[in-house]
Amino acid sequence: MFSPAIAFVFVLLAQALASPLSDSGCSTTGTASCHNTSRVSNLCCFESPGGLLLQTQFWDTNPSIGPTNSWTIHGLWPDSCDTTFKENCDPSRAYTGISSLLSANGASDTLSFMNTHWVDINGNNEQFWEHEWSTHGTCMSTLEPSCLPSGSVRGAEAVAFFETVVKLFQTLPTFTWLSNAGITPSSSKTFTLKQLTSALKSASGVTPSLDCSSGTLDQISWYFNLKGSVIDGTFVAINAPESGSCPSSGIKYPPKSGSH
């Protein structure tokens, strides 16, 4: 469906964290998700049906959320290869108390980053994180509890989810890539869609999807296929298979009013 020739690879190396999960036991040298030509039986090491993964980011200015020089995390969504998707796949694993779960399982550094870069526009961070996990994380085949090592603590797969999302986001500095191309937030300038996507493709090697509200840029989606598990697999970046909602010109990219 997608040309791997234009793809570039983000390798997420397991970090030396006291995490309940750092090694899935899966190979990262096999076929990427959405590129198999026959049925894959071991879905613990092959993300399916949600093999089209979107790392989504916000640029919120009303009110301003997160650092003035960074986009913020929306989530990581496992769409099917045809861009359809499932949500809320396992209500029994709709964990609450994400902060406590992360802190108790060696992911305090991840939580600290989330408190500045994965923030809710209404200040309800816990509810936001719970929503992203239960809505999207529970639909990832490689994070099924049956895929985890025996003896894993309850919620270990959610900890792995948040750690992976943070690490992947940190490889996607949207603000910096735009800034390096001379595109910085402005109260007066507007930009064309081609200016924005060309700058981002020049920096990353792929074209993301950009969304706007009333002509104002407010969300970006970076698309990937995955080799191996969400826990420690290799995310292979691809061109967005569909366009976002931004117009072709007159796009506003306003500054944030201050750090929060």
C-alpha positions as CSV (number, residue, x, y, z in Angstrom):
1,M,0.0,0.0,0.0
2,F,2.9,2.3,0.8
3,S,6.3,2.7,-0.9
4,P,9.0,1.7,1.6
5,A,11.6,3.3,-0.7
6,I,10.8,6.8,0.8
7,A,10.6,5.5,4.3
8,F,13.2,6.3,7.0
9,V,13.5,4.4,10.3
10,F,13.3,5.4,13.9
11,V,14.9,2.8,16.0
12,L,13.6,3.0,19.6
13,L,16.3,1.4,21.7
14,A,15.3,0.0,25.0
15,Q,16.4,2.5,27.7
16,A,18.0,1.6,31.0
17,L,14.8,2.2,33.0
18,A,13.5,0.1,35.8
19,S,10.5,-0.6,33.7
20,P,8.4,-3.7,34.1
21,L,8.8,-4.3,30.3
22,S,11.8,-3.4,28.3
23,D,12.2,-6.5,26.1
24,S,9.3,-8.0,24.2
25,G,11.4,-10.9,22.9
26,C,10.3,-9.9,19.3
27,S,12.5,-9.5,16.3
28,T,12.7,-6.1,14.6
29,T,14.1,-7.4,11.4
30,G,11.0,-9.0,10.0
31,T,8.2,-7.6,7.8
32,A,6.7,-4.3,8.8
33,S,3.1,-4.1,9.7
34,C,0.7,-3.6,6.7
35,H,3.4,-5.1,4.4
36,N,2.7,-8.8,5.0
37,T,1.6,-10.9,2.0
38,S,0.2,-13.8,4.0
39,R,-1.6,-14.1,7.3
40,V,0.6,-13.6,10.4
41,S,-0.2,-15.9,13.3
42,N,1.9,-14.3,16.1
43,L,0.2,-11.0,16.7
44,C,2.4,-10.5,19.8
45,C,5.2,-9.5,17.5
46,F,3.3,-8.1,14.5
47,E,0.9,-5.2,15.1
48,S,-2.5,-6.1,13.5
49,P,-5.1,-5.1,12.5
50,G,-3.8,-1.7,13.7
51,G,-0.6,-1.6,11.8
52,L,-0.9,2.0,10.6
53,L,0.3,4.0,13.6
54,L,-0.2,7.7,13.9
55,Q,1.8,9.8,16.4
56,T,-0.5,12.8,16.7
57,Q,0.6,16.2,18.2
58,F,-1.2,19.3,19.2
59,W,-0.4,23.0,18.8
60,D,-2.8,24.6,21.2
61,T,-2.9,28.4,21.6
62,N,-6.4,29.1,23.0
63,P,-5.6,28.5,25.7
64,S,-1.9,28.0,25.3
65,I,-0.8,24.5,26.4
66,G,2.7,23.2,26.9
67,P,6.1,24.8,26.1
68,T,6.1,27.8,23.7
69,N,8.8,26.1,21.6
70,S,7.3,22.6,21.3
71,W,4.2,20.9,20.1
72,T,2.5,18.5,22.6
73,I,1.5,14.9,22.5
74,H,-2.0,13.9,21.5
75,G,-1.4,10.1,21.3
76,L,-0.4,7.1,19.3
77,W,-3.3,5.5,17.4
78,P,-3.3,2.1,15.7
79,D,-5.4,2.5,12.5
80,S,-6.0,-0.4,10.2
81,C,-4.0,-0.5,7.0
82,D,-6.9,0.9,5.1
83,T,-7.2,3.9,7.5
84,T,-10.3,2.6,9.3
85,F,-9.9,2.0,13.0
86,K,-11.2,0.4,16.2
87,E,-11.5,2.0,19.6
88,N,-12.0,0.9,23.2
89,C,-11.0,-2.7,22.5
90,D,-10.8,-3.9,26.1
91,P,-12.9,-2.1,28.8
92,S,-11.5,-4.4,31.4
93,R,-8.1,-2.8,30.9
94,A,-9.3,0.8,31.1
95,Y,-6.8,1.6,33.8
96,T,-7.1,4.7,36.0
97,G,-4.5,6.4,38.1
98,I,-1.9,6.6,35.3
99,S,0.5,8.7,37.3
100,S,0.6,6.2,40.1
101,L,0.9,3.3,37.7
102,L,3.9,4.9,36.0
103,S,5.6,5.9,39.3
104,A,5.2,2.5,40.8
105,N,6.8,0.8,37.8
106,G,10.0,2.8,37.3
107,A,8.6,5.3,34.7
108,S,8.9,8.5,36.7
109,D,11.0,10.1,34.0
110,T,8.3,9.4,31.5
111,L,5.7,10.8,33.8
112,S,7.7,14.0,34.4
113,F,7.9,14.5,30.6
114,M,4.2,13.8,30.2
115,N,3.4,16.5,32.8
116,T,4.9,19.1,30.5
117,H,4.4,17.7,27.0
118,W,1.3,15.5,27.2
119,V,-1.1,17.9,28.7
120,D,-4.9,18.4,28.5
121,I,-6.3,21.7,27.3
122,N,-8.6,21.7,30.3
123,G,-6.0,20.7,32.8
124,N,-7.4,17.2,33.2
125,N,-4.1,15.3,32.4
126,E,-5.1,12.1,34.2
127,Q,-8.4,11.8,32.3
128,F,-6.6,12.6,29.0
129,W,-4.0,9.8,29.6
130,E,-6.7,7.4,30.7
131,H,-8.7,8.2,27.5
132,E,-5.7,7.7,25.2
133,W,-4.8,4.4,26.7
134,S,-8.3,2.9,26.9
135,T,-9.3,4.2,23.5
136,H,-6.2,3.4,21.5
137,G,-3.7,1.5,23.6
138,T,-6.1,-1.4,24.3
139,C,-6.4,-2.0,20.6
140,M,-2.7,-2.8,20.0
141,S,-2.2,-6.5,19.5
142,T,1.4,-6.4,20.6
143,L,0.3,-5.1,24.0
144,E,-2.2,-7.8,24.8
145,P,-1.6,-9.2,28.3
146,S,-1.1,-12.7,26.9
147,C,1.9,-11.3,25.0
148,L,3.7,-10.1,28.2
149,P,6.2,-12.2,30.1
150,S,4.8,-14.4,32.9
151,G,4.6,-12.6,36.2
152,S,4.2,-9.1,34.6
153,V,2.3,-6.7,36.9
154,R,-1.2,-5.6,36.0
155,G,-0.9,-2.5,33.8
156,A,2.6,-3.2,32.6
157,E,1.5,-3.0,29.0
158,A,0.1,0.5,29.7
159,V,3.4,1.6,31.2
160,A,5.1,0.3,28.0
161,F,2.6,2.2,25.9
162,F,3.3,5.6,27.6
163,E,7.0,5.1,27.5
164,T,7.0,4.3,23.8
165,V,4.7,7.2,22.9
166,V,7.1,9.6,24.8
167,K,10.2,8.2,23.1
168,L,8.6,8.3,19.7
169,F,7.4,11.9,20.2
170,Q,11.0,12.9,21.2
171,T,12.2,11.8,17.8
172,L,9.6,14.1,16.1
173,P,10.5,17.7,16.9
174,T,7.9,19.4,14.8
175,F,8.5,22.9,16.2
176,T,12.2,22.7,15.6
177,W,11.9,21.3,12.1
178,L,9.6,24.1,11.1
179,S,11.8,26.7,12.8
180,N,14.9,25.5,11.1
181,A,13.1,26.2,7.8
182,G,12.3,29.7,8.9
183,I,8.7,28.9,9.8
184,T,8.0,30.2,13.3
185,P,4.7,31.1,15.0
186,S,3.4,34.5,14.0
187,S,0.4,36.7,14.8
188,S,0.5,38.2,11.3
189,K,2.1,35.8,8.8
190,T,0.3,33.0,7.1
191,F,1.7,30.0,5.3
192,T,0.8,27.7,2.4
193,L,0.3,24.0,3.0
194,K,3.2,23.3,0.6
195,Q,5.5,25.5,2.7
196,L,4.7,23.6,5.8
197,T,4.8,20.1,4.4
198,S,7.9,20.7,2.3
199,A,9.8,21.9,5.4
200,L,8.7,18.9,7.4
201,K,9.5,16.5,4.6
202,S,12.9,18.0,4.1
203,A,13.7,17.4,7.8
204,S,12.1,14.0,8.3
205,G,12.0,12.4,4.9
206,V,8.3,11.9,4.9
207,T,5.1,14.0,4.5
208,P,2.8,14.2,7.6
209,S,-0.8,15.1,7.7
210,L,-1.7,18.6,9.0
211,D,-5.1,19.6,10.5
212,C,-6.5,23.1,10.9
213,S,-9.4,24.6,12.7
214,S,-10.8,27.7,10.9
215,G,-7.6,28.0,9.0
216,T,-5.4,27.8,12.1
217,L,-2.8,24.9,12.3
218,D,-3.5,22.9,15.4
219,Q,-2.6,19.2,14.8
220,I,-0.1,17.1,13.0
221,S,-0.1,13.3,12.4
222,W,3.1,11.4,11.7
223,Y,2.5,8.0,10.2
224,F,4.4,4.7,10.7
225,N,4.5,1.0,10.2
226,L,6.0,-1.1,12.8
227,K,8.6,-4.0,12.9
228,G,8.1,-6.0,16.0
229,S,6.3,-4.9,19.2
230,V,5.1,-1.5,20.4
231,I,7.2,-2.2,23.4
232,D,10.6,-2.1,21.7
233,G,10.0,-2.3,18.0
234,T,11.3,-0.2,15.0
235,F,8.9,2.5,13.8
236,V,9.2,2.9,10.0
237,A,8.0,6.4,9.0
238,I,5.9,6.7,5.9
239,N,4.1,9.4,3.9
240,A,0.7,10.2,5.3
241,P,-1.9,8.1,3.3
242,E,-4.5,10.8,3.5
243,S,-4.5,14.6,3.7
244,G,-5.5,16.6,6.7
245,S,-8.0,19.4,7.0
246,C,-5.8,22.4,6.4
247,P,-6.5,24.6,3.3
248,S,-3.8,25.0,0.6
249,S,-3.0,28.6,1.7
250,G,-3.6,31.3,4.3
251,I,-2.8,28.9,7.1
252,K,-2.3,30.6,10.5
253,Y,0.4,29.4,12.9
254,P,-0.1,31.7,16.0
255,P,2.3,31.8,18.9
256,K,1.5,30.5,22.3
257,S,1.0,33.1,24.9
258,G,3.4,31.6,27.5
259,S,4.7,28.4,29.0
260,H,2.4,26.3,31.2
